[in-house]
Amino acid sequence: MECCESESSGGCITPVVLEDYRTLARASIPSEVFTYIDSGAGDEITSQANRRDLDSLAVLPLCLRDVSEPKLAMDVLGWSFRFPIGFSPTAFHRLVHPEGEVATARAAKTLDIPMIVSVMSSIALEEVAERSGNDNLWMQTYIFRNRQLTRQLVERAERAGFKAIVVSLGCPVPGKRDRNIRVGFRLPDEVTAANFERSDRIDFNNPIHSVAGAELDPSLTWRDIAWLRGVTALPIIAKGLMSPLDVAPALELQLSAIMVSNHGGRQLDTTASTISILPEIAEAVAGRIPLFVDSGFRRGTDVLKALALGADGVFLGRPVMWALAAGGEPGVVAAANLLLEELRVAMQLAGCPGIAQARRDAPYLLRRG
C-alpha cells in the first residue's frame, strides 16, 4: 500500500502493522464513526483482555525444523483457502468507504480467504455478491424475534449464492456501549441497513437495534437453532460460543463449525478473552468440526498462538474496517497481506513447518507468562 497522509500525524504514514491502519482510520473518518467501530461494552475490560491475554502467551521457539515453506492453507467445510485467516462480520461498511461491503468482498476474493458478510451490511446481500464477483461469501445473521424475516434473509442469501450461514449467539439482548451513548452516535442519512426497511427509531447505544424488524429475541434456545437447520441446507456456523458447555448441543445439532467469539468485547463486558478459553473449547470439539476464533487478533504471532491452541482459522473484525477506511479495497488487501507475512515469519522463527505441527507441539511451543 502506498504511503497514506494522516492530518493528525502531520506527515505520511506507510503502514507497517495493523495498528497503523487504526491510526489512519482515526484521521480519515468522523470521530463519532471511529468511536462506533472502536468501542467495546462497559468499561471495555473484555476488549483489553483480548489483547492482554494474547500478549501474555509466550512462544518457546523450536529449532532445526525445515521451515523453508510453511504450510498455511485452511481446508474447511469442503473448501481450501490460501491462508487460515478470514473477515468477521462487521456492520455498515459504507460508514468508512462508499464502496462498502463490495470493496471488502473483492479484497477477500483477491486474498482467497473467507468473508462473513453481516446481515447489517450497508449494501444489499445480492448486490455484494454480484458486484464483488466473490463466490464464497458467508452470511451472518441473528435469529430475530420475527422468524419469517429471519427465514427470508436466509433464503435471500441462498439465492444470491452465499455458501454458509453464520448465526450469532451470545447476543440475546444488546450490550451496553458507554462510548457510543456518550457521543450520541447515529447512522448518517446516506447509510442504512440495506437488507431491511428503514426505521425512524434511534438507538445511540447500537444503531443495528434501531433497524426495522431487527429485534433480538431473549427467549432463544437450542430449539431455535434446530429450527434454523430446517430452514436451510447451507452449512451453519455458530458464532459466539464462549463456554465448553455449549459445545455438546452444537455437536448434537450437527452444526458445521463453531466460532469462539466475545464479539470483540462489544456485548458482555468482563467476558473471558477468546484466546484464554480456546483450548478448553478445542478439547471439547476434539477435531470433529472446524473451530474458528476472533476478537482482538492483530499480529502474526497472535494467529500462530490461536492455530497452535486448536483454531482452524482466525477472523478479523475492526482491522478490516480500519483498512477499508484508510485505503479502500487495496488497503484491505495490503493490511491482510501484512498480517499474512507476519504469520509466515512467525511460523518460521517458531520452528513450525505447518499448522498441524504447531498444534502437535503446542505444549512445548507456548507458555503462559
C-alpha positions in Angstrom: 0.0 0.0 0.0 1.2 3.5 -0.8 2.1 6.0 1.8 -1.0 7.5 3.4 -1.4 11.0 4.6 -2.6 11.5 8.1 -3.6 15.0 9.1 -3.3 14.2 12.8 0.2 12.9 12.4 1.3 15.8 10.3 3.0 13.6 7.8 3.0 10.5 5.7 2.4 7.0 7.3 3.3 3.8 5.5 1.5 1.1 7.4 3.9 -1.5 8.9 1.5 -3.2 11.3 -2.3 -3.5 11.5 -2.4 -0.9 14.3 -1.1 1.7 11.8 -4.4 1.3 9.9 -6.2 2.2 13.1 -4.2 5.5 13.3 -5.0 6.2 9.6 -8.7 5.4 10.1 -9.0 7.7 13.1 -7.6 10.6 11.0 -9.8 9.9 7.9 -13.3 9.3 9.3 -15.6 11.3 11.6 -14.7 10.9 15.2 -18.2 9.5 16.1 -17.9 6.9 13.4 -14.4 5.9 14.7 -15.9 5.6 18.2 -18.7 3.4 17.0 -16.2 1.0 15.4 -13.6 1.2 18.2 -15.8 1.0 21.3 -16.5 -2.0 23.4 -19.1 -2.7 26.1 -19.0 -1.2 29.6 -15.5 -0.4 30.8 -14.1 -2.3 27.9 -12.3 -4.8 30.1 -13.0 -7.6 27.7 -11.6 -5.7 24.8 -8.4 -5.1 26.8 -8.3 -8.7 28.0 -8.4 -10.0 24.4 -5.1 -8.2 23.8 -3.5 -8.7 27.2 -4.0 -12.5 27.2 -2.6 -12.8 23.7 0.5 -10.8 24.7 0.9 -12.8 27.9 1.2 -16.1 26.0 4.9 -16.6 25.3 6.4 -18.6 22.5 9.3 -21.0 23.0 10.8 -21.4 19.5 11.8 -24.8 18.3 14.9 -25.2 16.2 16.0 -27.1 13.1 12.6 -28.0 11.7 12.8 -27.1 8.0 10.6 -24.1 7.8 11.5 -23.2 4.3 7.9 -23.4 3.1 5.4 -23.2 6.0 2.1 -24.9 5.1 -0.6 -22.3 5.8 -3.7 -23.5 3.7 -7.0 -23.7 5.6 -9.1 -26.6 4.4 -12.6 -26.4 5.9 -16.1 -27.3 5.0 -15.0 -28.7 1.7 -13.1 -25.6 0.6 -9.5 -24.7 0.6 -8.3 -21.2 1.3 -4.7 -20.0 0.9 -4.4 -18.8 4.5 -6.0 -19.5 7.9 -7.5 -16.0 8.1 -10.9 -14.6 7.3 -13.1 -11.5 7.8 -15.6 -11.5 10.6 -19.0 -9.8 10.2 -18.9 -6.1 10.8 -21.9 -3.8 10.0 -22.2 -0.7 7.8 -19.0 -0.7 5.7 -20.3 2.4 3.9 -19.7 4.3 7.0 -16.0 4.3 6.1 -15.9 3.9 2.3 -18.5 4.5 -0.5 -17.9 1.0 -2.0 -18.6 -0.5 1.4 -19.0 -4.3 1.6 -18.4 -4.7 -2.1 -14.9 -3.4 -1.7 -14.3 -5.7 1.2 -15.7 -8.7 -0.6 -13.5 -8.0 -3.6 -10.5 -7.8 -1.3 -11.4 -11.2 0.3 -11.6 -12.7 -3.2 -8.2 -11.4 -4.2 -6.7 -12.8 -1.0 -8.6 -16.1 -1.4 -9.9 -16.0 2.2 -13.5 -16.3 3.5 -15.6 -13.2 4.3 -18.6 -13.2 6.5 -21.0 -10.5 5.4 -23.0 -9.0 8.2 -26.8 -9.1 7.8 -26.5 -5.4 8.8 -24.4 -4.7 5.7 -24.9 -1.2 4.1 -25.2 -2.8 0.7 -27.8 -5.5 0.0 -26.7 -9.1 0.1 -27.5 -9.7 -3.5 -25.5 -6.6 -4.7 -22.5 -7.5 -2.6 -22.3 -11.0 -4.2 -23.0 -9.8 -7.7 -20.7 -6.8 -7.8 -17.8 -8.3 -5.9 -17.7 -11.5 -8.0 -16.8 -13.3 -4.8 -18.4 -16.7 -5.0 -17.5 -17.9 -1.5 -19.2 -15.4 0.8 -20.8 -16.5 4.1 -23.8 -14.5 5.6 -24.0 -13.7 9.3 -27.4 -13.3 10.9 -29.2 -13.4 14.2 -32.4 -15.3 14.8 -34.7 -12.3 15.1 -37.9 -12.2 17.0 -39.5 -12.1 13.6 -38.9 -15.6 12.4 -40.4 -15.0 9.0 -37.9 -12.2 8.4 -35.1 -14.4 9.5 -36.2 -17.1 7.1 -36.5 -14.6 4.2 -32.9 -13.3 4.9 -31.5 -16.8 4.8 -33.4 -17.7 1.6 -32.1 -14.5 0.0 -28.6 -15.4 0.9 -29.1 -18.9 -0.6 -30.4 -17.4 -3.9 -27.6 -14.9 -4.0 -25.0 -17.8 -3.9 -23.8 -17.4 -0.3 -22.1 -20.6 0.8 -22.8 -20.7 4.6 -24.9 -19.2 7.3 -23.2 -17.8 10.4 -25.6 -17.4 13.3 -24.5 -15.1 16.1 -25.2 -16.5 19.5 -24.5 -14.9 22.9 -26.5 -11.8 21.9 -30.0 -12.3 23.4 -30.1 -8.5 24.1 -27.9 -5.6 23.1 -24.7 -5.0 25.1 -24.2 -1.5 26.6 -21.6 0.6 24.9 -20.9 3.6 27.0 -18.8 5.4 24.5 -21.5 5.2 21.8 -24.1 6.6 24.2 -21.8 9.5 25.3 -21.2 10.7 21.7 -24.8 10.1 20.6 -23.9 8.2 17.5 -26.5 7.7 14.9 -26.3 6.5 11.3 -26.0 9.3 8.7 -28.9 9.5 6.3 -26.9 8.0 3.4 -26.0 4.8 5.3 -28.7 2.2 6.1 -29.1 -1.5 6.8 -29.7 -2.3 3.2 -31.3 -5.7 3.9 -34.0 -4.1 6.0 -36.6 -1.4 5.7 -35.6 2.0 7.2 -36.8 2.9 10.6 -37.1 6.3 12.3 -36.2 4.8 15.7 -32.8 6.0 17.0 -30.6 3.8 19.3 -27.5 5.7 20.4 -26.2 2.5 22.1 -26.1 0.5 18.9 -27.7 1.5 15.6 -28.3 -2.0 14.5 -31.1 -2.3 17.1 -32.9 0.7 15.6 -33.4 -1.2 12.3 -37.0 -2.1 11.3 -37.6 -5.8 12.1 -34.2 -6.4 13.8 -35.4 -7.0 17.3 -33.4 -9.6 19.1 -35.2 -12.5 20.9 -34.1 -13.2 24.5 -36.2 -16.3 24.6 -34.0 -18.2 22.1 -32.9 -21.7 22.9 -31.1 -24.5 21.1 -34.5 -25.5 19.7 -34.4 -22.3 17.6 -31.0 -23.4 16.1 -32.7 -26.7 15.2 -35.4 -24.6 13.5 -32.7 -22.8 11.5 -31.3 -26.1 10.5 -34.7 -26.9 9.0 -34.8 -23.6 7.1 -31.6 -24.1 5.0 -29.4 -26.8 3.6 -26.3 -24.5 3.8 -23.7 -25.2 6.4 -24.5 -23.4 9.7 -21.7 -21.9 11.8 -22.4 -20.9 15.4 -20.5 -17.7 16.3 -20.2 -16.6 19.8 -19.6 -19.7 21.9 -17.5 -18.9 25.0 -18.2 -22.0 27.2 -17.2 -25.6 26.7 -20.7 -26.5 28.0 -22.2 -25.2 24.7 -20.1 -27.5 22.5 -22.2 -30.6 23.1 -25.5 -29.2 22.0 -23.8 -27.6 18.9 -22.4 -31.0 18.0 -25.7 -32.8 18.7 -27.4 -30.4 16.2 -24.7 -31.3 13.7 -23.7 -27.7 13.1 -20.9 -27.4 10.6 -18.5 -25.3 12.6 -18.1 -23.2 15.7 -16.5 -19.7 16.1 -15.2 -18.8 19.6 -16.0 -15.1 19.9 -16.8 -12.5 22.5 -17.8 -10.2 19.7 -14.7 -8.1 20.1 -15.8 -7.2 23.6 -18.9 -5.4 22.3 -21.5 -7.4 24.2 -21.0 -8.5 27.8 -18.1 -6.8 29.5 -15.7 -8.8 31.7 -16.2 -11.9 29.5 -13.1 -14.0 29.2 -10.8 -13.4 26.3 -11.2 -15.8 23.4 -7.6 -17.0 23.5 -7.9 -18.0 27.1 -11.0 -20.2 26.6 -10.0 -21.5 23.2 -8.0 -24.6 24.5 -11.0 -25.8 26.6 -13.4 -25.4 23.7 -10.9 -27.1 21.3 -10.7 -30.0 23.7 -14.4 -30.4 23.8 -14.7 -30.1 20.0 -11.9 -32.7 19.6 -11.5 -32.0 15.9 -15.0 -33.2 15.0 -15.9 -29.9 13.2 -13.8 -26.8 12.2 -13.1 -24.3 15.0 -12.7 -20.6 14.3 -11.9 -17.7 16.6 -12.0 -13.9 16.5 -11.7 -10.9 18.9 -8.5 -9.0 19.3 -6.2 -10.6 16.8 -3.7 -8.1 15.4 -0.3 -9.8 14.8 1.0 -12.8 13.0 2.2 -14.2 16.4 -1.4 -13.9 17.6 -2.6 -16.1 14.7 0.2 -18.6 15.4 -0.9 -18.9 19.0 -4.6 -19.5 18.1 -3.7 -22.1 15.5 -1.4 -23.9 18.0 -4.2 -23.9 20.5 -6.7 -25.6 18.2 -8.2 -23.0 15.9 -8.6 -23.8 12.2 -8.8 -20.2 11.3 -8.6 -16.7 12.8 -11.1 -14.0 11.8 -10.6 -10.2 11.8 -13.2 -7.5 12.6 -12.1 -4.0 13.4 -8.8 -4.1 11.4 -10.8 -4.7 8.2 -12.8 -1.5 8.9 -9.6 0.4 9.6 -8.0 -0.7 6.4 -11.2 0.0 4.4 -11.3 3.5 5.8 -7.7 4.1 5.1 -7.3 2.7 1.7 -10.5 1.1 0.3 -10.2 -2.3 -1.4 -6.4 -2.0 -1.9 -6.0 -1.1 1.7 -7.8 -4.2 2.9 -5.7 -6.4 0.7 -2.5 -4.7 1.9 -3.5 -4.9 5.6 -4.3 -8.6 5.3 -1.0 -9.3 3.5 0.9 -7.6 6.3 -0.7 -10.0 8.7 -0.1 -13.0 6.5 3.6 -12.2 6.1 3.9 -11.8 9.8 2.3 -15.2 10.3 4.7 -16.8 7.8 7.7 -15.3 9.6 6.3 -16.2 13.0 5.8 -19.8 11.9 9.4 -19.9 10.6 11.0 -18.3 13.6 9.0 -20.5 16.0 10.0 -23.7 14.1 6.6 -24.6 12.8 6.6 -26.2 9.3 2.9 -26.1 9.2 -0.3 -25.7 11.2 -0.5 -29.4 12.1 3.0 -29.3 13.6 2.2 -26.1 15.6 -0.8 -27.8 17.1 1.1 -31.0 17.9 3.9 -29.1 19.6 1.7 -26.6 21.4 2.5 -27.9 24.9 6.2 -27.2 24.2 5.7 -24.1 22.0 3.5 -21.9 24.2 3.8 -20.9 27.8 1.6 -18.5 29.8 3.5 -15.6 31.3 
